[in-house]
Amino acid sequence: MLDTVTFPVEAGKIREFARATLATSPIHEDPQSAAERGFAAVPAPPTFAVSVAHHRTVDEASALGLDLRRVLHGEAAWEFFKPVVAGDVLTAHREVADVIQREGGRGGRMTMIIIRTDFTTADGALAIRQSDTIIERAA
């Protein structure tokens, strides 16, 4: 386990994130619009989970002993299980799911580390699973 972080999902932060990502639907700002579409409260845009980075206390590169000069972000992917709405409290459990080593196209060895983050609500229900691929190029 790399870390576990718990943070509130606030309507103001949802609004800011929606505006920053050009998510123009009124459901991200207006509780009535959200209710008309079946949401219990204003829903967060799909990639809102990335905002957990503002709450983290552990840097994965340091925790994994990676050389930042050789690290690249390879990929991010999300699976959605239930809507995240204002008033939710999410707990993000982050762990290394896999480590893969392979030869790169230019002859250098690469280490790919898959980090899985499960976001659960206060009742323990899985809301979002995020997978990030970190690549460390050989020296």
N, C-alpha and C positions, 0 to 999 in steps of 0.2 A: 504494500500500500504506500503510495507516495504521500497522499494527504487526504484529509476530509475537511470540508468547509461547509458551514451552514450560513445561509444568507436569505434575507427577506426579498420578495419580489414586490417592488413598489410601483404604483401607477405612474408616478413621475418619471421613474427610470424607464418604464416601458415606453412612455411618450417620447422621451429623449432618444431612446434606441430606435424607435420607429421612424422618427424624423431623420436621424443620422443615416439610416439605411434606406430612406425613401419609401418606406412602407406607408402608403397613403390611405389605407382603409381607415374609416372612422372608428372601427371597433377597437383600435389601439389607443384611442383617446376618450371616447364617449361611452360611458357605462350603458346608456340606453341602446345605442347601436349594437354593443356587444350582447346585451340581453336579447335583443330582437333576433340575433343570430344563434342563440342558444348557449351563450357563455355565462358562467356564474359571475364573472367580473371581467374587466378589461383584459384580453389575452395578450401575451407577449408574442412578438414576431418569432418565427421559427428559430433563428440563430441567436436569440437572446441569451442562450446559455453561455456564449463566449464572455459575457460580462462577469462571470465567476472569476476571471483573471484578476479583477480588482480586489477580490477578497482573499486570494491565495497568500499563503505564507511560505510555501516551499517552491523554489525554482527547480523545474525538472532537470534542466541541464546540469546544474550543480549537484542535485541529489543523485543523478545517475553517473556523475564523474565525466561528463562530456566536455570536449574542448569546443567552446563557442565559436572559435574561428573556423571550425570545420562543420558546423551544424546548419542544416537546412530544414525548413518546414516542408514536408512532403505532401501531406493531405489532411483534410478534416472532413468528417462525415457524421451525419446525425441520423438517429432513428427516433421517431416520435411515438410515444405510447399514450399520452394524454395531454390535453392543453395545459399550459402553464399560465396562470392568471394572477392579476394583482391580488395581494393578500396571501398567496402561497408562501411557504417557507421551504426552500429547497436545500437539500443536503447533497453535496457533490463528493462522491468517493472516487478517487483517482488512483489507478494502478497500472503497472506494466502488464499488458495482455500478451505480448509476444516480442521476441527479439530475433531478427532475421539477418544473416550475413550473406552477402553475395558480391560477386565481382562486378564492378561498374563497367559501363561501355567503353571507358577510356583506360581500362586496365587497373584502376584503383579499387580497393575493397571498400564496400559500404556496409555500415551497420544501420538497419532500420529498426526503430523501436516503436511499437504500437502502444499508445497510452489510451486506456479506456476510462471514461468518466461516466458513472451512472448518477443521474440526478433523480432523487426521490423526494416525494412530498412528505409533509409532516406525518401522514398516516402510513408511510412506508411504501407507497405505490411508486413504481418506476414511471417517470414522466419522459425522460430523454436519456438516450445513450449516445455519447459523443466518442468518436475514435479519431485520434490524431496520430499521424505518422511523422516521426522525427528521424532525420537521416544524418548520420555522421560520416563524412568522407574520410578516407584514410589519409594519414599524414604524407 
